[in-house]
């Protein structure tokens, strides 16, 4: 990810129709790459278009500490640009375990001068069909990225994001790996 971009979480709550045509409350979360809060806000308003048919759309935008989202074929890709971003999303229903998983890792580095082992923490977000597959996807991702340090996976947690929106440059890098 370019140093100029950060991930922002856009949370929306609005009323819409379900499969039976009943009006129900709907909540959604999307992760978007943006350079600043104002840019994320523009993306949020674009995503909210057409969702105000049955009342107001409540929008919350939060800058995240997410630094890395791994890409794999679990994501479906919509290359039609929304505010200059490509959208990754999940085609499976919300009743499944398919989604974005937050995987917490601890890397172990040996200090060449002292010989002591130092640890550092990292969190990578990865799409998967289940938490166990998220672990396997992280191992594959780190191997492809050329990671040589020893690491331990400490925690795997389901994330509520329904889509991830990235720049075309990030998308090209993702499909190249």
N, C-alpha and C positions, 0 to 999 in steps of 0.2 A: 504494500500500500504506500502510495506517495506520502511524504511527510506533511504535505499541505492539507491532506484530507483526514477527517475524523469520522467515526461512525456515530450517528445520532439515532436514538430510538424514538419512533413516532407512534404514539398510542392514540387510537381513536375509539370513541364510543358514540353510537348512533342507533336509530331505530330503522329496521329493514324488515323484509319478509323472509320467512323460512320456506321450506319445501312445500308446506301445506298452504301457503299464502297468508299465514297469520303474521301480524306485526309483532316483532320481538326485538329486545335489545341485542345489539351486536357490538363486540369489542374486537379490535384488531391491533396488531403490533407489527411494525416494519422497521428494519435496520437500513439506514441510508447513508451513503458516503456524501459528505458535504465539507466545504472549507470553513463554514461558519454557521452560527445559529440562524441568521437571516436566510441563508441558502436552504437550510433544512426546513425552515418555515415555508418557503416557496414550494418545496417538494410536498410538504404536508397538505397545503391548500390544493395542490394539483390532485393528490390522492383522495382528498375529501370531496372532490367534484362529483355531483350526482348522488351523494349519500345523505342529502338533507331533505329528501322527499317527505319524511314523516317527522321532522323536527330538526333541531340544531345538531351539529356534529361537534362533540367535545374533543379537542385536540390537545395532547400533551407532548412536548418535545424535550428529550433529555439527551445531553451529550454523554456518551458512554466512554468507558476505558478500554473498549474492545480494540485490540491492535491487529488481530489476525483472524480471518475467516477462511477456512480451508474450502476448496471447491472440489466437488465430485459429481458423478452422474445422478445422485439422489435429487439434486436440484433440476427442475425444469427451467428452461431459459426463455424469456420473452425479450427478443432483441429490438422490439419497438421501443424507442427511447422515450422515457418520461423524464422531463427536465434534464435531458442529456445523460441519463443513467439507464443501464440495462438491469432488468429485474430477474432475480432468481426466486423461484417459488416452489411449493410442493403441490403436486397434483392429487395426492391421496387425501382422503377426508380427515377431518380433525379427530375422528374416533380412533385412528390408528396411532402408533407410536412414532410415525414418521415426522421428522422435524429437525430443528437445529439444536445441537447439544453443546453445552459449555464443558470443555474438558480441561481440568486443572492438572498441570504437570510440574514436577520438580526436576530440574536439570542438575547434574553433578559434574563440576569442573575440578580438575586437579591443578592447583597452583604450581607452576613449574619451579618457582624459587623455593617455596617452603615444603612442597610435597603434600600439603594439606588439601582436603577436599572441601570445596565451597559449593553451596547450593544456591540456585536461583529459581524463582517461580515464574510460570508463564501460563496463560490461559488461551486456548485456541478454540474457536467455534467451528463445528463441523456438522454437515448434514448427514443424517443416518436414518435407517429404518427402526433402530432400537438402540438402547444404551450400549449393549455389547458390541453392536456393529460400529458405534461411534468410536470405541476403543480401537477396533481393527482399522477403521478409516484413518485415525490419527497416526497409528503405526505406519501405515502405507504412505500417508502424507509426509511424515518426517523422513522416511527412507528416500522418497522421491526428491525431497528438498535437500538431501545430502547431509542430514543431521548425524553427527558422529558422537555427540556426547551421550553419556548414560543418562537415563531419565526414569522416573516413576510416575505413573498416572495416579493421582490422589483422589480425584472426584470427577464424576460425570453427572451433569444436571441438564434436564430438559429446559430449553428456552422457548418462550412464548412467541417469538418472532415468526411470522407467517411468510415473510419474504425478506430478501436482502437485495438492496439496489446498489450497484457498483458502476464505476466509470468504464467506458469502453476499453481504456488502456488496461485496467485491472482485469477485465474479462478476457482480453487477449492473452495476458500473462497466465490466467487460470487455465485456459484451455490448452495452453502450450505445455504445461507441466505433465 
